Amino acid sequence: MTETQLDIRKLGIGTKETKTALKPAKVKIVGVEIQTETKEGKEMKSPLVHILVKHPDREENLDLSKIKIIKADKVNIVSLWANLDEDGLIAKSSAVAELLNFLKVNNIDELIGKDIEAVEQSKEDTYLCLKAY
């Protein structure tokens, strides 16, 4: 066992409540980051779009990279992969294209400044995602 594991085994129970999960709310898109490498430094086949939003109940920006959409009468939660078509444009069927169309913008940079709902990914899940339906 490591020293940290030994320390944890001797800890008592704290008295402070953990912070509650953020509630769904209207958020403002304040930035966009494109992830092109894995945590291990390997190049990703498709970049992942991270939408930075300002939530009214939190000082720091949230980083959301999933979107809740309706396809074929089903609600789906999908990652914002920046898949490209054969012309080098964002694939028409991608989640990123769904988001751009929903907010009526032409490209990812135009998302900045837009308002959108952040909703729970599922009833059992405390994580938020962008609502695009």
Secondary structure, 3 states (H helix, E strand, C coil): CCHHHHHHHCCCCCCCCCCCCCCCEEEEEEEEEEEEECCCCCEEEEEEEEEEEECCCCCCCEEECEEEEEECCEEEEEECECCECCCCCECCCCHHHHHHHHCCCCCHHHHCCCEEEEEECCCCCCCEEEECC
